[in-house]
C-alpha cells in the first residue's frame, strides 16, 4: 500500500461521509460493480441518484472506454443498492490498494452483499460470445495483491480465508434466477491477468491447462478485499469474445462493447431478479 494505513483508512471514511451527506444515512444493502459496457443497467431503473466519481473524495477515475465512472444509488423491490458503473484497472498505473478503494467505501458504508461483473474472454471452447458465466472460483495472476502492506485491522484480519471467495448461497440463487428467466447460465473459473494487451494464444493454452474457463483483467482484487471485510460476493462474467487462438480472428475492444450491448436485456433482468430475491437468502 503506497499510503500509510491510517491515512488510507481516513480517506475511506472521508468518502463514506460524503456519500452519507449527499445520499442519506440509510446505507445500501447491495453493492454492484458494472464492468466494461455493462453500465447501462442503471438506465433501466427509475429514481436513481448518480454522482460522478470525480466528485467523490479520493475516488479513482477510469479513463477506459465503456466505463462511465458514476456511482448510482437506487431501490428495487425494497432493496437499496449502490452501483459502480465502471472500475479502474492495474494496467492504468494505480496501485492495487487504489484499485479497490471504491468497493471498500461501499462496504464500509454498510453494503453486505456484492455482485461483481466483468467482460471476459472465453477459454472454455463450449462457450460462445454473449454467454453469461457465474464465477465459482478464480486464479490470480495479476502480480499485485491489494492486501500487501500494513493490514487495516479495522476492516479485517491479516490472513483472510478464500476457500469460499464466491458465496455458494449466492451462486445457487443466481442459478435459480437464471432458470426462472430461461437463461442458460454457464459456470466456471475466472483467471485474471494484468493486461492491457490481450493474451497470446500460448498464454491462453496455459490458462486452459490451469483450469480456467474465462480470462479478464479485473475483479479479483475486489473479491480479495471484500472477503477481507467478510462480505458476501457473487461474480458474473459476460463472455464478450473468445480468447486468442480459439477462433481465427484478432481481438478488439469494440467487440467487447458490441457484445455487452447485445446481451444487456438478459444481463439486467438477471441482476434485478437476483437483487429482489436476496432478502430471503441473506
Backbone as CSV, one residue per row, in Angstrom:
resi,resn,N_x,N_y,N_z,CA_x,CA_y,CA_z,C_x,C_y,C_z
1,UNK,0.848,-1.186,0.000,0.000,0.000,0.000,0.887,1.240,0.000
2,UNK,0.669,2.144,-0.950,1.517,3.317,-1.085,1.281,4.325,0.039
3,UNK,0.051,4.371,0.563,-0.263,5.302,1.624,-0.049,4.654,2.985
4,UNK,0.185,5.470,3.993,0.153,4.995,5.364,-1.245,4.426,5.639
5,UNK,-1.315,3.298,6.368,-2.598,2.633,6.602,-3.603,3.560,7.275
6,UNK,-3.135,4.348,8.221,-4.034,5.268,8.939,-4.576,6.334,7.991
7,UNK,-3.718,6.850,7.111,-4.158,7.859,6.154,-5.135,7.256,5.153
8,UNK,-4.867,6.034,4.708,-5.757,5.356,3.758,-7.144,5.164,4.372
9,UNK,-7.186,4.702,5.622,-8.468,4.496,6.294,-9.204,5.822,6.467
10,UNK,-8.460,6.892,6.727,-9.074,8.222,6.844,-9.712,8.640,5.522
11,UNK,-9.060,8.316,4.405,-9.623,8.637,3.091,-10.902,7.843,2.838
12,UNK,-10.907,6.582,3.234,-12.119,5.786,3.101,-13.273,6.436,3.859
13,UNK,-13.010,6.851,5.079,-14.061,7.464,5.895,-14.518,8.790,5.307
14,UNK,-13.594,9.556,4.718,-13.975,10.815,4.050,-15.009,10.546,2.951
15,UNK,-14.746,9.515,2.146,-15.651,9.191,1.044,-17.004,8.713,1.555
16,UNK,-16.991,7.912,2.629,-18.247,7.440,3.214,-19.067,8.605,3.751
17,UNK,-18.427,9.534,4.459,-19.129,10.705,4.996,-19.738,11.534,3.871
18,UNK,-19.001,11.678,2.762,-19.505,12.433,1.621,-20.767,11.777,1.066
19,UNK,-20.737,10.449,0.906,-21.897,9.746,0.355,-23.095,9.825,1.289
20,UNK,-22.850,9.735,2.579,-23.951,9.869,3.532,-24.573,11.255,3.471
21,UNK,-23.731,12.271,3.324,-24.239,13.643,3.237,-25.055,13.857,1.969
22,UNK,-24.594,13.286,0.857,-25.259,13.506,-0.433,-26.453,12.585,-0.654
23,UNK,-26.359,11.347,-0.151,-27.357,10.343,-0.498,-28.180,9.841,0.676
24,UNK,-27.896,10.320,1.876,-28.672,9.922,3.044,-27.946,8.922,3.925
25,UNK,-28.388,8.838,5.158,-27.740,7.977,6.148,-28.023,6.495,5.914
26,UNK,-29.166,6.183,5.282,-29.548,4.791,5.078,-28.614,4.140,4.066
27,UNK,-27.788,3.181,4.475,-26.805,2.605,3.550,-27.433,1.598,2.610
28,UNK,-26.803,1.328,1.477,-27.279,0.261,0.586,-26.989,-1.096,1.216
29,UNK,-27.818,-2.076,0.921,-27.542,-3.437,1.394,-26.795,-4.242,0.342
30,UNK,-26.857,-3.772,-0.921,-26.225,-4.480,-2.029,-25.302,-3.531,-2.784
31,UNK,-24.116,-3.991,-3.099,-23.186,-3.238,-3.927,-22.977,-3.969,-5.243
32,UNK,-22.977,-3.217,-6.346,-22.725,-3.802,-7.663,-21.556,-3.090,-8.318
33,UNK,-20.733,-3.842,-9.030,-19.708,-3.267,-9.883,-20.032,-3.693,-11.306
34,UNK,-20.213,-2.702,-12.176,-20.606,-2.962,-13.562,-19.384,-2.779,-14.454
35,UNK,-18.969,-3.868,-15.109,-17.752,-3.867,-15.908,-17.935,-3.247,-17.283
36,UNK,-16.957,-3.463,-18.146,-16.911,-2.837,-19.474,-18.215,-3.005,-20.239
37,UNK,-18.830,-1.865,-20.596,-20.028,-1.884,-21.425,-21.294,-2.292,-20.705
38,UNK,-21.224,-2.568,-19.382,-22.378,-3.087,-18.661,-23.065,-2.026,-17.803
39,UNK,-22.616,-0.785,-17.904,-23.159,0.287,-17.078,-24.570,0.700,-17.431
40,UNK,-25.090,0.246,-18.585,-26.457,0.597,-18.971,-27.484,0.028,-18.007
41,UNK,-27.078,-0.893,-17.148,-28.006,-1.492,-16.192,-28.752,-0.426,-15.391
42,UNK,-28.034,0.605,-14.931,-28.678,1.612,-14.086,-29.694,2.435,-14.867
43,UNK,-29.572,2.500,-16.194,-30.521,3.256,-17.000,-31.861,2.543,-17.111
44,UNK,-31.891,1.263,-16.744,-33.136,0.506,-16.767,-34.007,0.820,-15.557
45,UNK,-33.449,1.520,-14.584,-34.133,1.733,-13.311,-34.602,3.167,-13.159
46,UNK,-35.614,3.350,-12.344,-36.132,4.680,-12.069,-35.666,5.147,-10.688
47,UNK,-35.805,6.435,-10.471,-35.491,7.040,-9.172,-34.075,6.698,-8.712
48,UNK,-33.138,6.805,-9.633,-31.740,6.544,-9.315,-30.999,7.864,-9.175
49,UNK,-30.235,7.994,-8.092,-29.382,9.159,-7.895,-27.960,8.787,-8.307
50,UNK,-27.320,9.636,-9.102,-25.975,9.323,-9.586,-25.008,10.454,-9.287
51,UNK,-23.768,10.074,-8.976,-22.698,11.033,-8.703,-21.469,10.601,-9.497
52,UNK,-20.874,11.475,-10.306,-19.619,11.116,-10.993,-18.514,10.818,-9.981
53,UNK,-17.687,9.841,-10.292,-16.582,9.501,-9.401,-15.716,10.712,-9.062
54,UNK,-15.535,11.600,-10.045,-14.626,12.727,-9.838,-15.094,13.664,-8.731
55,UNK,-16.375,13.590,-8.336,-16.898,14.443,-7.275,-16.757,13.812,-5.895
56,UNK,-16.450,12.520,-5.844,-16.354,11.811,-4.566,-14.910,11.875,-4.073
57,UNK,-14.688,12.294,-2.849,-13.316,12.433,-2.340,-12.495,11.153,-2.503
58,UNK,-11.323,11.309,-3.124,-10.309,10.256,-3.238,-10.688,9.110,-4.186
59,UNK,-11.846,9.158,-4.843,-12.245,8.065,-5.736,-11.346,8.037,-6.964
60,UNK,-10.836,6.853,-7.349,-10.086,6.746,-8.602,-11.052,6.798,-9.778
61,UNK,-10.611,7.377,-10.886,-11.463,7.545,-12.064,-10.829,6.818,-13.244
62,UNK,-11.602,5.912,-13.866,-11.106,5.173,-15.026,-11.245,6.008,-16.290
63,UNK,-10.297,5.832,-17.197,-10.352,6.503,-18.495,-10.580,5.501,-19.632
64,UNK,-10.971,4.271,-19.288,-11.181,3.231,-20.282,-12.558,3.382,-20.918
65,UNK,-12.633,3.246,-22.240,-13.908,3.310,-22.952,-14.824,2.202,-22.437
66,UNK,-16.085,2.565,-22.144,-17.038,1.590,-21.628,-17.199,1.644,-20.132
67,UNK,-16.425,2.514,-19.459,-16.523,2.696,-18.015,-16.876,4.165,-17.760
68,UNK,-18.181,4.450,-17.536,-18.602,5.853,-17.471,-18.163,6.546,-16.190
69,UNK,-17.910,5.808,-15.122,-17.400,6.414,-13.906,-18.438,7.154,-13.091
70,UNK,-19.513,6.453,-12.727,-20.558,7.042,-11.895,-20.974,6.071,-10.797
71,UNK,-21.262,6.627,-9.634,-21.855,5.868,-8.540,-23.346,6.181,-8.525
72,UNK,-24.174,5.146,-8.528,-25.623,5.332,-8.547,-26.257,4.611,-7.373
73,UNK,-27.251,5.245,-6.777,-27.980,4.667,-5.660,-29.441,4.532,-6.051
74,UNK,-30.029,3.366,-5.834,-31.421,3.148,-6.187,-32.042,2.082,-5.308
75,UNK,-33.314,1.824,-5.543,-34.057,0.811,-4.793,-34.829,-0.071,-5.769
76,UNK,-34.765,-1.380,-5.534,-35.530,-2.323,-6.355,-36.166,-3.349,-5.441
77,UNK,-37.514,-3.415,-5.477,-38.265,-4.357,-4.648,-37.870,-4.239,-3.179
78,UNK,-37.685,-3.003,-2.728,-37.365,-2.759,-1.323,-35.908,-2.922,-0.962
79,UNK,-35.067,-3.312,-1.938,-33.643,-3.479,-1.661,-32.896,-2.251,-2.148
80,UNK,-32.194,-1.607,-1.250,-31.418,-0.416,-1.581,-30.045,-0.874,-2.082
81,UNK,-29.683,-0.451,-3.292,-28.423,-0.904,-3.873,-27.586,0.290,-4.333
82,UNK,-26.289,0.064,-4.393,-25.341,1.057,-4.895,-24.580,0.417,-6.048
83,UNK,-24.630,1.054,-7.210,-23.969,0.513,-8.399,-22.795,1.390,-8.802
84,UNK,-21.649,0.762,-9.010,-20.460,1.438,-9.521,-20.364,1.145,-11.010
85,UNK,-20.636,2.151,-11.831,-20.595,1.974,-13.287,-19.182,2.238,-13.781
86,UNK,-18.406,1.171,-13.847,-17.019,1.291,-14.259,-16.062,1.098,-13.093
87,UNK,-14.886,0.625,-13.417,-13.842,0.395,-12.412,-12.499,0.812,-13.004
88,UNK,-11.513,0.973,-12.134,-10.145,1.188,-12.598,-9.406,-0.147,-12.564
89,UNK,-8.334,-0.228,-13.349,-7.593,-1.475,-13.509,-6.121,-1.240,-13.178
90,UNK,-5.423,-2.325,-12.852,-3.999,-2.215,-12.563,-3.229,-1.651,-13.749
91,UNK,-3.650,-1.982,-14.975,-2.904,-1.517,-16.144,-2.993,-0.012,-16.347
92,UNK,-3.890,0.661,-15.611,-3.971,2.116,-15.706,-2.912,2.809,-14.856
93,UNK,-2.140,2.039,-14.096,-0.997,2.594,-13.389,-1.188,2.870,-11.918
94,UNK,-2.366,2.580,-11.385,-2.612,2.803,-9.965,-2.224,1.571,-9.149
95,UNK,-1.815,1.766,-7.899,-1.513,0.609,-7.046,-2.791,-0.154,-6.706
96,UNK,-2.638,-1.419,-6.316,-3.793,-2.280,-6.063,-4.708,-1.718,-4.977
97,UNK,-4.128,-1.068,-3.954,-4.950,-0.517,-2.872,-5.890,0.571,-3.379
98,UNK,-5.499,1.281,-4.441,-6.368,2.309,-5.019,-7.412,1.683,-5.942
99,UNK,-7.067,0.581,-6.588,-7.999,-0.108,-7.472,-9.259,-0.513,-6.721
100,UNK,-9.094,-0.918,-5.467,-10.223,-1.447,-4.676,-10.844,-0.395,-3.771
101,UNK,-10.393,0.851,-3.875,-10.868,1.902,-2.966,-12.390,2.021,-2.998
102,UNK,-12.976,2.028,-4.195,-14.420,2.258,-4.323,-15.239,1.164,-3.643
103,UNK,-14.898,-0.119,-3.856,-15.691,-1.176,-3.222,-15.483,-1.181,-1.711
104,UNK,-14.302,-0.810,-1.272,-14.095,-0.715,0.175,-14.982,0.365,0.784
105,UNK,-15.141,1.474,0.074,-16.006,2.548,0.559,-17.444,2.058,0.684
106,UNK,-17.947,1.375,-0.348,-19.333,0.893,-0.324,-19.520,-0.130,0.793
107,UNK,-18.524,-0.983,0.997,-18.600,-1.967,2.073,-18.560,-1.290,3.442
108,UNK,-17.699,-0.290,3.596,-17.603,0.428,4.862,-18.878,1.219,5.139
109,UNK,-19.523,1.689,4.071,-20.796,2.404,4.188,-21.876,1.487,4.766
110,UNK,-21.798,0.176,4.439,-22.762,-0.741,5.032,-23.268,-1.855,4.152
111,UNK,-22.902,-1.898,2.867,-23.352,-2.982,1.993,-22.750,-4.308,2.451
112,UNK,-23.577,-5.336,2.505,-23.133,-6.651,2.968,-22.984,-7.660,1.834
113,UNK,-23.678,-7.429,0.726,-23.660,-8.355,-0.412,-23.194,-7.614,-1.651
114,UNK,-22.306,-8.240,-2.412,-21.752,-7.606,-3.614,-21.904,-8.519,-4.822
115,UNK,-22.289,-7.908,-5.938,-22.343,-8.591,-7.226,-21.339,-7.903,-8.139
116,UNK,-20.284,-8.606,-8.484,-19.201,-8.044,-9.287,-19.312,-8.596,-10.703
117,UNK,-19.358,-7.713,-11.689,-19.498,-8.144,-13.072,-18.298,-7.699,-13.894
118,UNK,-18.079,-8.385,-14.991,-16.982,-8.028,-15.879,-17.247,-8.546,-17.285
119,UNK,-16.492,-8.025,-18.213,-16.431,-8.574,-19.562,-15.204,-9.478,-19.625
120,UNK,-15.359,-10.672,-20.182,-14.264,-11.639,-20.163,-14.162,-12.355,-21.506
121,UNK,-12.974,-12.876,-21.750,-12.743,-13.694,-22.933,-12.995,-15.156,-22.616
122,UNK,-13.657,-15.865,-23.508,-13.955,-17.263,-23.277,-12.763,-18.162,-23.575
123,UNK,-12.401,-18.999,-22.626,-11.344,-20.000,-22.804,-11.969,-21.372,-23.035
124,UNK,-13.023,-21.661,-22.298,-13.760,-22.911,-22.473,-14.357,-22.936,-23.885
125,UNK,-14.021,-23.937,-24.666,-14.441,-23.971,-26.069,-15.930,-24.254,-26.235
126,UNK,-16.610,-24.581,-25.142,-18.061,-24.751,-25.198,-18.790,-23.427,-25.038
127,UNK,-18.055,-22.361,-24.680,-18.659,-21.046,-24.525,-18.780,-20.365,-25.884
128,UNK,-19.683,-19.373,-25.924,-19.861,-18.539,-27.096,-19.987,-17.085,-26.663
129,UNK,-19.624,-16.161,-27.535,-19.772,-14.743,-27.225,-21.236,-14.453,-26.912
130,UNK,-21.468,-13.779,-25.801,-22.817,-13.481,-25.353,-23.261,-14.338,-24.179
131,UNK,-22.520,-15.403,-23.854,-22.845,-16.225,-22.692,-22.609,-15.435,-21.404
132,UNK,-23.392,-15.753,-20.386,-23.179,-15.215,-19.048,-22.648,-16.342,-18.175
133,UNK,-21.490,-16.100,-17.531,-20.844,-17.126,-16.721,-20.791,-16.708,-15.265
134,UNK,-21.354,-17.517,-14.400,-21.219,-17.311,-12.959,-19.834,-17.795,-12.534
135,UNK,-19.141,-16.970,-11.774,-17.785,-17.314,-11.332,-17.866,-18.154,-10.060
136,UNK,-17.303,-19.361,-10.110,-17.297,-20.211,-8.920,-15.965,-20.135,-8.176
137,UNK,-14.916,-19.666,-8.875,-13.600,-19.530,-8.247,-12.714,-18.737,-9.197
138,UNK,-11.535,-18.343,-8.728,-10.645,-17.600,-9.614,-9.194,-18.025,-9.429
139,UNK,-8.388,-17.648,-10.409,-6.931,-17.803,-10.363,-6.347,-16.412,-10.537
140,UNK,-5.507,-16.014,-9.608,-4.962,-14.647,-9.603,-3.542,-14.636,-10.149
141,UNK,-3.396,-14.089,-11.366,-2.067,-13.915,-11.956,-1.773,-12.437,-12.211
142,UNK,-2.420,-11.559,-11.467,-2.232,-10.124,-11.657,-0.859,-9.650,-11.181
143,UNK,-0.296,-10.325,-10.206,1.040,-9.966,-9.742,1.077,-8.911,-8.655
144,UNK,-0.087,-8.408,-8.234,-0.127,-7.414,-7.155,-1.379,-7.634,-6.336
145,UNK,-1.221,-7.721,-5.014,-2.335,-8.012,-4.116,-2.673,-6.757,-3.303
146,UNK,-3.955,-6.363,-3.254,-4.325,-5.142,-2.532,-4.159,-5.235,-1.024
147,UNK,-3.942,-6.445,-0.486,-3.757,-6.586,0.955,-2.296,-6.504,1.375
148,UNK,-1.384,-6.394,0.416,0.029,-6.255,0.766,0.258,-4.924,1.480
149,UNK,1.221,-4.923,2.390,1.473,-3.732,3.194,0.811,-3.874,4.549
150,UNK,0.773,-2.799,5.321,0.162,-2.862,6.661,-1.299,-3.298,6.576
151,UNK,-1.703,-4.196,7.478,-3.088,-4.642,7.477,-3.990,-3.586,8.110
152,UNK,-5.166,-3.377,7.492,-6.158,-2.480,8.068,-7.006,-3.301,9.033
153,UNK,-6.564,-3.355,10.295,-7.228,-4.207,11.284,-8.693,-3.836,11.481
154,UNK,-9.033,-2.566,11.256,-10.415,-2.134,11.421,-11.327,-2.744,10.357
155,UNK,-10.740,-3.236,9.263,-11.536,-3.799,8.180,-11.545,-5.321,8.176
156,UNK,-10.451,-5.944,8.596,-10.397,-7.403,8.554,-9.085,-7.937,9.073
157,UNK,-9.016,-9.266,9.194,-7.838,-9.907,9.755,-6.703,-9.983,8.738
158,UNK,-5.506,-10.222,9.211,-4.301,-10.235,8.372,-4.363,-11.311,7.291
159,UNK,-4.868,-12.503,7.637,-4.848,-13.623,6.700,-6.274,-14.117,6.438
160,UNK,-7.010,-13.450,5.556,-8.394,-13.848,5.309,-8.495,-15.169,4.537
161,UNK,-9.501,-15.951,4.892,-9.765,-17.219,4.215,-10.398,-16.957,2.852
162,UNK,-9.993,-17.719,1.826,-10.536,-17.559,0.479,-11.097,-18.872,-0.062
163,UNK,-11.410,-19.815,0.838,-11.891,-21.113,0.372,-13.287,-21.037,-0.225
164,UNK,-14.056,-20.016,0.154,-15.356,-19.760,-0.461,-15.420,-18.287,-0.830
165,UNK,-14.488,-17.870,-1.684,-14.401,-16.460,-2.069,-15.684,-15.978,-2.733
166,UNK,-16.351,-16.889,-3.460,-17.627,-16.591,-4.102,-18.703,-17.380,-3.352
167,UNK,-19.635,-16.678,-2.752,-20.615,-17.284,-1.859,-21.396,-18.415,-2.527
168,UNK,-21.345,-19.636,-1.980,-22.126,-20.742,-2.551,-23.629,-20.462,-2.555
169,UNK,-24.133,-19.775,-1.523,-25.569,-19.490,-1.484,-25.966,-18.499,-2.566
170,UNK,-25.111,-17.511,-2.857,-25.404,-16.567,-3.933,-25.290,-17.247,-5.297
171,UNK,-24.350,-18.153,-5.425,-24.199,-18.906,-6.675,-25.460,-19.725,-6.946
172,UNK,-25.974,-20.393,-5.904,-27.189,-21.189,-6.058,-28.382,-20.297,-6.391
173,UNK,-28.461,-19.141,-5.736,-29.552,-18.203,-6.011,-29.508,-17.723,-7.458
174,UNK,-28.311,-17.401,-7.953,-28.174,-16.928,-9.333,-28.611,-17.997,-10.327
175,UNK,-28.246,-19.245,-10.075,-28.679,-20.336,-10.957,-30.203,-20.453,-10.956
176,UNK,-30.796,-20.336,-9.773,-32.250,-20.411,-9.667,-32.915,-19.288,-10.454
177,UNK,-32.385,-18.070,-10.300,-32.940,-16.924,-11.020,-32.774,-17.088,-12.530
178,UNK,-31.626,-17.624,-12.949,-31.404,-17.859,-14.365,-32.412,-18.843,-14.945
179,UNK,-32.692,-19.915,-14.198,-33.671,-20.893,-14.655,-35.048,-20.263,-14.787
180,UNK,-35.428,-19.437,-13.826,-36.734,-18.785,-13.863,-36.875,-17.874,-15.076
181,UNK,-35.766,-17.282,-15.502,-35.779,-16.360,-16.641,-35.510,-17.058,-17.963
182,UNK,-35.263,-18.354,-17.922,-34.982,-19.094,-19.138,-33.603,-18.820,-19.710
183,UNK,-32.659,-18.460,-18.846,-31.299,-18.168,-19.288,-30.403,-19.382,-19.069
184,UNK,-29.635,-19.733,-20.065,-28.709,-20.868,-19.965,-27.375,-20.359,-19.415
185,UNK,-27.320,-20.145,-18.116,-26.109,-19.607,-17.498,-24.993,-20.643,-17.489
186,UNK,-23.782,-20.175,-17.750,-22.602,-21.015,-17.616,-22.031,-20.833,-16.204
187,UNK,-21.093,-21.676,-15.855,-20.384,-21.552,-14.579,-18.935,-21.932,-14.815
188,UNK,-18.006,-21.207,-14.184,-16.615,-21.549,-14.405,-15.641,-20.772,-13.564
189,UNK,-14.382,-20.967,-13.881,-13.274,-20.338,-13.155,-12.727,-19.182,-13.982
190,UNK,-12.579,-18.046,-13.323,-12.086,-16.816,-13.954,-10.604,-16.656,-13.625
191,UNK,-9.802,-16.378,-14.624,-8.383,-16.127,-14.398,-8.079,-14.673,-14.737
192,UNK,-7.358,-14.004,-13.862,-7.059,-12.581,-14.046,-5.599,-12.389,-14.408
193,UNK,-5.353,-11.702,-15.543,-4.021,-11.292,-15.974,-4.003,-9.774,-16.073
194,UNK,-2.824,-9.156,-15.954,-2.781,-7.697,-15.800,-3.127,-6.882,-17.034
195,UNK,-2.925,-7.421,-18.277,-3.178,-6.594,-19.460,-2.182,-5.440,-19.530
196,UNK,-2.475,-4.373,-20.329,-3.703,-4.159,-21.098,-3.753,-4.912,-22.430
197,UNK,-2.647,-5.484,-22.880,-2.713,-6.268,-24.115,-3.522,-7.533,-23.877
198,UNK,-4.188,-7.990,-24.923,-4.844,-9.287,-24.833,-3.780,-10.388,-24.809
199,UNK,-4.166,-11.533,-24.316,-3.226,-12.631,-24.137,-2.828,-13.247,-25.479
200,UNK,-1.691,-13.900,-25.508,-1.271,-14.628,-26.704,-1.958,-15.993,-26.724
201,UNK,-2.038,-16.634,-27.887,-2.601,-17.993,-27.928,-1.886,-18.963,-26.984
202,UNK,-0.570,-18.819,-26.851,0.172,-19.705,-25.938,-0.237,-19.460,-24.493
203,UNK,-0.450,-18.203,-24.139,-0.886,-17.890,-22.772,-2.286,-18.440,-22.508
204,UNK,-3.141,-18.395,-23.502,-4.483,-18.951,-23.336,-4.420,-20.472,-23.175
205,UNK,-3.529,-21.134,-23.907,-3.362,-22.581,-23.718,-2.899,-22.871,-22.293
206,UNK,-2.001,-22.036,-21.769,-1.562,-22.185,-20.375,-2.736,-22.019,-19.418
207,UNK,-3.567,-20.997,-19.654,-4.720,-20.740,-18.784,-5.673,-21.937,-18.782
208,UNK,-5.868,-22.543,-19.962,-6.746,-23.709,-20.033,-6.160,-24.875,-19.237
209,UNK,-4.854,-25.067,-19.327,-4.204,-26.133,-18.561,-4.338,-25.904,-17.056
210,UNK,-4.387,-24.634,-16.652,-4.559,-24.307,-15.227,-5.997,-24.499,-14.757
211,UNK,-6.910,-24.692,-15.695,-8.300,-24.941,-15.328,-9.231,-23.766,-15.496
212,UNK,-8.793,-22.703,-16.168,-9.618,-21.505,-16.319,-10.616,-21.664,-17.469
213,UNK,-11.789,-21.057,-17.270,-12.837,-21.057,-18.293,-12.982,-19.701,-18.973
214,UNK,-12.542,-18.641,-18.300,-12.659,-17.285,-18.850,-11.509,-16.444,-18.317
215,UNK,-11.129,-15.419,-19.084,-9.985,-14.598,-18.722,-10.357,-13.123,-18.775
216,UNK,-9.808,-12.356,-17.830,-10.043,-10.916,-17.807,-8.932,-10.199,-17.073
217,UNK,-9.139,-8.893,-16.848,-8.093,-8.040,-16.281,-8.564,-7.313,-15.019
218,UNK,-9.591,-7.859,-14.338,-10.165,-7.126,-13.208,-10.744,-8.082,-12.176
219,UNK,-11.600,-7.562,-11.324,-12.493,-8.305,-10.419,-11.790,-8.954,-9.229
220,UNK,-10.701,-9.672,-9.462,-10.045,-10.416,-8.394,-9.601,-9.522,-7.228
221,UNK,-8.987,-8.350,-7.462,-8.627,-7.507,-6.315,-9.836,-7.129,-5.457
222,UNK,-10.975,-6.875,-6.101,-12.185,-6.524,-5.360,-12.674,-7.714,-4.531
223,UNK,-12.622,-8.900,-5.114,-13.044,-10.100,-4.394,-12.173,-10.317,-3.161
224,UNK,-10.889,-10.082,-3.300,-9.960,-10.278,-2.178,-10.305,-9.354,-1.019
225,UNK,-10.476,-8.060,-1.289,-10.716,-7.131,-0.179,-12.118,-7.293,0.401
226,UNK,-13.083,-7.690,-0.413,-14.432,-7.898,0.132,-14.468,-9.131,1.031
227,UNK,-13.704,-10.157,0.684,-13.580,-11.293,1.600,-12.833,-10.887,2.867
228,UNK,-11.843,-10.023,2.712,-11.120,-9.480,3.864,-12.077,-8.768,4.813
229,UNK,-13.104,-8.102,4.244,-14.089,-7.367,5.038,-15.301,-8.235,5.390
230,UNK,-15.210,-9.531,5.070,-16.238,-10.513,5.409,-17.590,-10.199,4.771
231,UNK,-17.559,-9.824,3.512,-18.766,-9.572,2.749,-19.068,-10.771,1.841
232,UNK,-20.338,-10.915,1.462,-20.740,-11.992,0.554,-20.564,-11.513,-0.886
233,UNK,-19.974,-12.350,-1.725,-19.608,-11.950,-3.083,-20.176,-12.923,-4.107
234,UNK,-20.720,-12.350,-5.181,-21.101,-13.112,-6.360,-20.378,-12.519,-7.557
235,UNK,-19.883,-13.344,-8.459,-19.198,-12.866,-9.655,-19.929,-13.297,-10.912
236,UNK,-20.034,-12.389,-11.875,-20.729,-12.676,-13.128,-19.927,-12.112,-14.292
237,UNK,-19.520,-12.986,-15.204,-18.769,-12.574,-16.393,-19.665,-12.623,-17.622
238,UNK,-19.601,-11.577,-18.428,-20.206,-11.612,-19.752,-19.103,-12.025,-20.727
239,UNK,-19.271,-13.174,-21.362,-18.277,-13.651,-22.327,-18.468,-12.842,-23.607
240,UNK,-17.592,-11.882,-23.807,-17.780,-10.944,-24.917,-17.067,-11.370,-26.190
241,UNK,-16.124,-12.267,-26.063,-15.358,-12.756,-27.226,-14.652,-14.037,-26.812
242,UNK,-14.243,-14.819,-27.777,-13.429,-15.980,-27.471,-11.969,-15.543,-27.423
243,UNK,-11.232,-16.089,-26.465,-9.859,-15.659,-26.231,-8.951,-16.002,-27.409
244,UNK,-7.765,-15.418,-27.408,-6.819,-15.521,-28.528,-6.510,-16.976,-28.882
245,UNK,-6.546,-17.251,-30.169,-6.169,-18.563,-30.662,-7.307,-19.556,-30.757
246,UNK,-8.458,-19.257,-30.149,-9.580,-20.194,-30.194,-10.320,-20.064,-31.522
247,UNK,-10.501,-18.825,-31.970,-11.090,-18.570,-33.280,-10.055,-17.876,-34.169
248,UNK,-10.132,-18.047,-35.487,-9.136,-17.435,-36.383,-9.441,-15.960,-36.645
249,UNK,-9.370,-15.158,-35.585,-9.637,-13.728,-35.713,-8.871,-12.980,-34.643
250,UNK,-8.581,-11.713,-34.920,-7.909,-10.874,-33.940,-8.929,-10.270,-32.985
251,UNK,-8.426,-9.825,-31.824,-9.302,-9.292,-30.776,-9.289,-7.775,-30.793
252,UNK,-10.445,-7.184,-30.463,-10.554,-5.729,-30.415,-11.578,-5.343,-29.358
253,UNK,-11.316,-4.229,-28.660,-12.201,-3.794,-27.572,-13.606,-3.474,-28.079
254,UNK,-13.736,-3.075,-29.345,-15.067,-2.779,-29.891,-15.979,-4.002,-29.813
255,UNK,-15.401,-5.192,-29.981,-16.199,-6.417,-29.900,-16.769,-6.596,-28.499
256,UNK,-15.980,-6.214,-27.488,-16.435,-6.289,-26.100,-17.688,-5.438,-25.916
257,UNK,-17.631,-4.187,-26.373,-18.746,-3.264,-26.194,-19.959,-3.702,-27.012
258,UNK,-19.738,-4.225,-28.211,-20.850,-4.681,-29.055,-21.585,-5.849,-28.405
259,UNK,-20.847,-6.777,-27.837,-21.479,-7.952,-27.226,-22.255,-7.577,-25.976
260,UNK,-21.700,-6.698,-25.141,-22.423,-6.297,-23.927,-23.724,-5.582,-24.276
261,UNK,-23.728,-4.826,-25.363,-24.970,-4.189,-25.796,-26.000,-5.235,-26.236
262,UNK,-25.516,-6.300,-26.854,-26.427,-7.331,-27.365,-27.102,-8.101,-26.240
263,UNK,-26.404,-8.270,-25.110,-26.962,-9.091,-24.027,-27.467,-8.264,-22.854
264,UNK,-27.540,-6.943,-23.008,-27.843,-6.098,-21.850,-29.216,-6.368,-21.243
265,UNK,-30.206,-6.774,-22.069,-31.528,-7.052,-21.517,-31.502,-8.281,-20.618
266,UNK,-30.866,-9.365,-21.077,-30.749,-10.571,-20.260,-29.934,-10.294,-19.000
267,UNK,-28.843,-9.542,-19.172,-27.971,-9.195,-18.052,-28.747,-8.410,-16.997
268,UNK,-29.475,-7.386,-17.411,-30.230,-6.554,-16.477,-31.334,-7.349,-15.792
269,UNK,-32.039,-8.183,-16.563,-33.114,-8.989,-15.987,-32.585,-9.928,-14.908
270,UNK,-31.417,-10.517,-15.156,-30.822,-11.426,-14.171,-30.432,-10.680,-12.906
271,UNK,-29.767,-9.530,-13.049,-29.362,-8.773,-11.867,-30.573,-8.348,-11.046
272,UNK,-31.610,-7.865,-11.707,-32.805,-7.419,-10.986,-33.466,-8.578,-10.249
273,UNK,-33.549,-9.732,-10.900,-34.168,-10.887,-10.240,-33.356,-11.325,-9.026
274,UNK,-32.031,-11.303,-9.143,-31.180,-11.679,-8.010,-31.361,-10.695,-6.862
275,UNK,-31.353,-9.396,-7.174,-31.495,-8.383,-6.122,-32.815,-8.542,-5.383
276,UNK,-33.903,-8.764,-6.107,-35.206,-8.850,-5.445,-35.341,-10.111,-4.614
277,UNK,-34.549,-11.139,-4.927,-34.610,-12.389,-4.161,-33.596,-12.451,-3.019
278,UNK,-32.765,-11.450,-2.881,-31.695,-11.524,-1.896,-32.207,-11.577,-0.463
279,UNK,-33.284,-10.894,-0.188,-33.743,-10.788,1.201,-33.993,-12.150,1.826
280,UNK,-34.585,-13.063,1.065,-34.889,-14.380,1.601,-33.644,-15.250,1.724
281,UNK,-32.525,-14.770,1.152,-31.311,-15.586,1.157,-30.177,-14.948,1.953
282,UNK,-30.450,-13.809,2.618,-29.403,-13.169,3.409,-29.128,-13.953,4.685
